[in-house]
Amino acid sequence: MNVKQAVLDILKKEGKPMSAGQIADACGIDRKEVDKAMKTLREEEKIVSPKRCYWEPAG
């Protein structure tokens, strides 16, 4: 499973907005890798930010 999919899966599973640090802790992936994946997911409009520094799946 790639990092992007892991990040998206964690966000969907938790069902609440999460910070990059919380996502990294939850899936056991390095924070820098999570940040890169989240940047791509933001560009693809697959995640949105309901409040500063917290993210959730779009739609």
C-alpha positions in Angstrom: 0.0 0.0 0.0 1.4 3.4 -0.9 1.6 6.3 1.6 -1.2 8.3 0.0 -3.6 5.5 0.3 -2.6 4.8 3.9 -3.2 8.4 4.8 -6.6 8.5 3.2 -7.5 5.2 4.8 -6.6 6.5 8.3 -8.6 9.7 7.8 -11.6 7.7 6.7 -11.3 5.2 9.5 -10.9 7.8 12.3 -13.9 9.8 11.0 -12.6 13.1 12.5 -10.1 15.8 11.4 -6.5 14.9 12.2 -3.2 16.6 12.1 -0.2 15.3 10.1 1.5 14.2 13.3 -1.6 12.2 14.5 -1.8 10.6 11.0 1.9 9.7 11.1 1.5 8.1 14.6 -1.6 6.2 13.6 -0.2 4.6 10.6 3.5 4.3 11.7 4.9 6.2 8.7 7.6 8.9 8.9 6.1 12.4 9.2 8.0 13.7 6.2 6.4 10.9 4.0 3.0 11.8 5.4 3.5 15.5 4.6 4.5 14.6 1.0 1.4 12.4 0.6 -0.9 15.0 2.1 0.5 17.7 -0.3 -0.4 15.5 -3.2 -3.8 14.6 -1.8 -4.6 18.3 -1.3 -3.6 19.1 -4.9 -5.9 16.2 -6.0 -8.7 17.7 -3.8 -9.1 14.4 -1.9 -8.6 16.0 1.5 -9.8 19.3 2.9 -9.0 21.3 6.0 -12.0 22.1 8.3 -9.7 24.0 10.6 -6.0 25.1 10.5 -3.6 22.1 10.5 -6.3 19.5 10.6 -7.4 17.4 7.6 -10.3 15.1 6.7 -11.4 13.3 3.5 -13.2 15.5 0.9 -16.9 14.9 0.3 
